[in-house]
């Protein structure tokens, strides 16, 4: 069993792959991959130290991954706007058994809504649907 510990952004070596790439490599299932891709595409939340500290965990073999349960537990302590918090809840629902009201989409701007919708299509496994954001 791999034990994971808390990490912060200062622990990543200079010249190492970007955090998003490291998290994608460590994703163990489709839900993880879809949720991480959505966070990477959104960019704003993953760039925040407080979010990274709550989300990113480091294993003893120095690999990093997402601690979704811990992120869910700490979400109320992170200073986020209503829209950012709604997006974070939607991502947690994609990643695992986190119950979120679909009405939270009302809080999202067009860009974040597009990200969530594309993630939901990816999670469904269908390739017959495309979600695009019009400029």
QUIVEN-V791075 format. One record per residue. N is the residue number from 1. SS is DSSP state (2 for helix, 1 for strand, 0 for the rest). PSI is psi in radians with two decimals (none if undefined). NEAR is the number of other C-alpha atoms within 12 Angstrom. Layout:
BEGIN
{{N/SS/PSI/NEAR} {N/SS/PSI/NEAR}}
END
This chain:
BEGIN
{{1/0/2.38/6} {2/0/2.16/13} {3/0/2.34/15} {4/1/2.55/20} {5/1/2.87/23} {6/1/2.61/27} {7/0/2.88/27} {8/0/2.97/23} {9/2/-0.37/25} {10/2/-0.19/13} {11/2/-0.12/20} {12/0/2.25/21} {13/0/2.53/12} {14/0/2.38/10} {15/0/-0.10/7} {16/0/2.76/15} {17/0/2.72/15} {18/0/2.64/19} {19/2/-0.76/37} {20/2/-0.72/32} {21/2/-0.73/21} {22/2/-0.72/24} {23/2/-0.68/33} {24/2/-0.70/29} {25/2/-0.60/21} {26/2/-0.13/26} {27/0/2.18/25} {28/0/-0.19/17} {29/0/3.04/19} {30/2/-0.74/23} {31/2/-0.78/29} {32/2/-0.85/30} {33/2/-0.77/31} {34/2/-0.77/34} {35/2/-0.75/43} {36/2/-0.76/44} {37/2/-0.73/34} {38/2/-0.75/39} {39/2/-0.73/38} {40/2/-0.76/27} {41/2/-0.71/26} {42/2/-0.74/29} {43/0/-0.68/23} {44/0/-0.86/24} {45/0/-0.79/34} {46/0/-0.32/34} {47/0/-0.22/21} {48/0/2.30/22} {49/2/-0.73/20} {50/2/-0.65/24} {51/2/-0.80/36} {52/2/-0.71/37} {53/2/-0.66/31} {54/2/-0.52/33} {55/2/-0.78/42} {56/1/2.27/39} {57/1/2.62/34} {58/1/2.25/29} {59/1/2.93/19} {60/0/-0.41/15} {61/0/0.27/14} {62/0/0.18/20} {63/0/2.68/28} {64/1/2.69/37} {65/1/-3.02/39} {66/1/2.24/44} {67/0/1.39/34} {68/2/-0.71/33} {69/2/-0.77/21} {70/2/-0.70/24} {71/2/-0.76/33} {72/2/-0.73/28} {73/2/-0.59/18} {74/2/-0.07/23} {75/2/-0.66/30} {76/2/-0.24/20} {77/2/-0.14/15} {78/0/2.29/23} {79/0/1.89/18} {80/0/2.70/20} {81/0/2.93/16} {82/2/-0.71/19} {83/2/-0.76/23} {84/2/-0.72/31} {85/2/-0.72/29} {86/2/-0.77/29} {87/2/-0.79/42} {88/2/-0.73/47} {89/2/-0.71/38} {90/2/-0.71/38} {91/2/-0.75/49} {92/2/-0.63/36} {93/2/-0.60/31} {94/2/-0.66/36} {95/2/-0.52/36} {96/0/-2.81/26} {97/0/1.07/16} {98/0/2.09/21} {99/0/2.20/17} {100/0/2.39/21} {101/0/2.31/15} {102/2/-0.28/21} {103/2/-0.20/14} {104/2/-0.31/24} {105/2/-0.38/27} {106/2/-0.38/16} {107/2/-0.26/22} {108/0/2.50/26} {109/0/3.04/19} {110/2/-0.68/20} {111/2/-0.86/25} {112/2/-0.63/33} {113/2/-0.75/31} {114/2/-0.72/23} {115/2/-0.82/34} {116/2/-0.78/40} {117/2/-0.73/29} {118/2/-0.68/30} {119/2/-0.70/38} {120/2/-0.68/30} {121/2/-0.76/24} {122/2/-0.74/25} {123/2/-0.56/27} {124/2/-0.37/16} {125/0/0.06/15} {126/0/2.58/12} {127/0/0.24/12} {128/0/-0.10/10} {129/0/2.54/15} {130/0/2.35/16} {131/0/2.13/19} {132/0/2.66/17} {133/0/2.13/15} {134/0/2.50/7} {135/0/none/5}}
END
